[in-house]
């Protein structure tokens, strides 16, 4: 499972770099077309917003997989051994209990509704379901990472952190 996680981390990292590179090119084109050509591009604002959504959601999943997500770590920093391990297990379970109904089920519902209603973006005419698809996808990634984390915590007899 760890080998697959490492490959997944690498693939997500590459996807994040590509999204960021496309965003930089997109915004650079917007600035160039607006101030140099004096004819602003109509699609760049919308595209940069959607890329930012993808970057944020995918980045959050990646960071959760690296166990570097934003957290208040006052209590885990004070605990040692078995008490810390049990707290980390509870935290992982709470994350799973959030991710399943909110990101995965809610995201799938959002994608379904926007797909059914055939909602499209104003300028790009891109189906919004494609944009929102990143929410349940990121939720599945976070869920996978939490299961890997839980497996590691449950098989570890004594936490050395």
C-alpha positions as CSV (number, residue, x, y, z in Angstrom):
1,X,0.0,0.0,0.0
2,X,2.9,2.4,0.7
3,X,4.4,1.8,-2.7
4,X,1.0,2.8,-4.3
5,X,0.8,5.8,-2.0
6,X,4.3,7.0,-3.2
7,X,3.3,6.6,-6.8
8,X,0.0,8.4,-6.2
9,X,1.9,11.2,-4.4
10,X,4.1,11.7,-7.4
11,X,1.2,11.7,-9.8
12,X,-0.7,14.2,-7.8
13,X,2.4,16.4,-7.4
14,X,2.8,16.4,-11.2
15,X,-0.9,17.3,-11.7
16,X,-0.5,20.2,-9.2
17,X,2.6,21.5,-11.1
18,X,0.7,21.3,-14.4
19,X,-2.3,23.1,-13.1
20,X,-0.1,25.8,-11.6
21,X,1.9,26.1,-14.8
22,X,-1.4,26.5,-16.8
23,X,-2.6,29.1,-14.3
24,X,0.6,31.1,-14.7
25,X,0.4,31.0,-18.5
26,X,-3.3,31.8,-18.4
27,X,-2.9,34.9,-16.1
28,X,0.2,36.0,-18.0
29,X,-1.8,35.9,-21.2
30,X,-4.5,37.9,-19.5
31,X,-2.1,40.6,-18.5
32,X,-0.4,40.7,-21.9
33,X,-3.7,40.8,-23.8
34,X,-5.1,43.5,-21.5
35,X,-2.1,45.9,-21.3
36,X,0.0,45.2,-24.4
37,X,-2.5,44.2,-27.0
38,X,-5.3,46.4,-25.5
39,X,-7.8,43.6,-26.2
40,X,-8.4,41.6,-23.0
41,X,-9.0,37.9,-23.4
42,X,-12.5,36.9,-22.4
43,X,-11.9,33.4,-21.1
44,X,-8.9,33.8,-18.9
45,X,-10.7,35.1,-15.8
46,X,-13.1,32.1,-15.8
47,X,-10.4,29.6,-16.5
48,X,-8.1,30.9,-13.8
49,X,-11.0,30.6,-11.3
50,X,-11.7,27.0,-12.2
51,X,-8.0,26.1,-12.1
52,X,-7.8,27.7,-8.7
53,X,-10.6,25.5,-7.5
54,X,-8.9,22.4,-8.8
55,X,-5.5,23.5,-7.4
56,X,-7.0,24.1,-4.0
57,X,-9.0,20.9,-3.8
58,X,-6.3,18.7,-5.2
59,X,-3.6,20.5,-3.1
60,X,-5.6,19.9,0.1
61,X,-5.8,16.2,-0.7
62,X,-2.1,16.1,-1.4
63,X,-1.2,17.9,1.8
64,X,-3.6,15.6,3.8
65,X,-1.7,12.7,2.3
66,X,1.6,14.1,3.5
67,X,0.1,14.7,6.9
68,X,1.0,18.4,6.7
69,X,-2.5,19.7,6.7
70,X,-3.5,22.7,8.9
71,X,-4.1,21.5,12.4
72,X,-4.1,22.6,16.0
73,X,-1.5,20.3,17.4
74,X,-1.3,21.5,21.0
75,X,-2.6,18.2,22.4
76,X,-0.7,15.8,20.1
77,X,2.5,17.6,20.8
78,X,2.1,17.1,24.5
79,X,1.2,13.4,24.3
80,X,3.5,10.5,23.9
81,X,3.3,6.8,23.2
82,X,0.0,5.0,23.2
83,X,-2.0,8.1,24.2
84,X,-0.8,10.0,21.2
85,X,-1.4,7.0,18.9
86,X,-5.0,6.7,20.1
87,X,-5.6,10.5,19.6
88,X,-4.2,10.3,16.1
89,X,-6.5,7.4,15.4
90,X,-9.5,9.4,16.6
91,X,-8.4,12.4,14.5
92,X,-8.2,10.2,11.4
93,X,-11.7,8.7,12.0
94,X,-13.1,12.2,12.4
95,X,-11.6,13.2,9.1
96,X,-13.1,10.1,7.5
97,X,-16.5,11.0,9.0
98,X,-16.2,14.4,7.5
99,X,-14.9,13.5,4.1
100,X,-17.5,10.8,3.3
101,X,-20.7,12.8,3.7
102,X,-19.3,16.3,2.8
103,X,-16.7,15.9,0.1
104,X,-17.6,12.5,-1.5
105,X,-21.4,12.3,-1.2
106,X,-22.0,16.0,-1.3
107,X,-19.6,16.4,-4.2
108,X,-21.2,13.6,-6.1
109,X,-24.6,15.2,-5.5
110,X,-23.3,18.5,-6.8
111,X,-21.8,16.9,-9.9
112,X,-25.0,15.0,-10.5
113,X,-27.2,18.1,-10.2
114,X,-25.1,20.3,-12.4
115,X,-24.8,17.5,-14.9
116,X,-28.5,16.9,-14.9
117,X,-29.3,20.6,-15.2
118,X,-26.7,20.9,-18.0
119,X,-25.2,23.9,-16.4
120,X,-22.3,25.4,-18.3
121,X,-19.8,28.1,-17.6
122,X,-20.6,31.5,-19.0
123,X,-17.5,32.1,-21.2
124,X,-15.9,28.7,-21.8
125,X,-19.3,26.8,-22.1
126,X,-17.6,24.1,-20.1
127,X,-20.1,21.8,-18.2
128,X,-19.8,22.8,-14.5
129,X,-20.0,19.1,-13.6
130,X,-16.4,18.8,-14.9
131,X,-15.3,21.6,-12.7
132,X,-17.0,20.3,-9.6
133,X,-15.8,16.7,-10.2
134,X,-12.6,17.6,-8.4
135,X,-14.5,17.8,-5.1
136,X,-15.5,14.1,-4.8
137,X,-12.2,13.1,-6.4
138,X,-10.2,15.0,-3.8
139,X,-12.5,13.5,-1.1
140,X,-11.6,10.0,-2.4
141,X,-7.9,10.9,-2.2
142,X,-8.3,12.1,1.3
143,X,-10.2,9.0,2.3
144,X,-7.5,6.8,0.8
145,X,-4.8,8.7,2.6
146,X,-6.6,8.5,5.9
147,X,-7.0,4.7,5.5
148,X,-3.3,4.4,4.8
149,X,-2.7,6.5,7.9
150,X,-5.1,4.5,10.0
151,X,-3.5,1.2,8.8
152,X,-0.1,2.6,9.9
153,X,-1.4,3.7,13.3
154,X,-3.3,0.5,14.0
155,X,-0.3,-1.8,13.1
156,X,2.1,0.3,15.2
157,X,2.4,-0.9,18.7
158,X,4.2,2.1,20.1
159,X,4.2,5.6,18.5
160,X,7.7,7.0,18.3
161,X,6.5,10.6,17.4
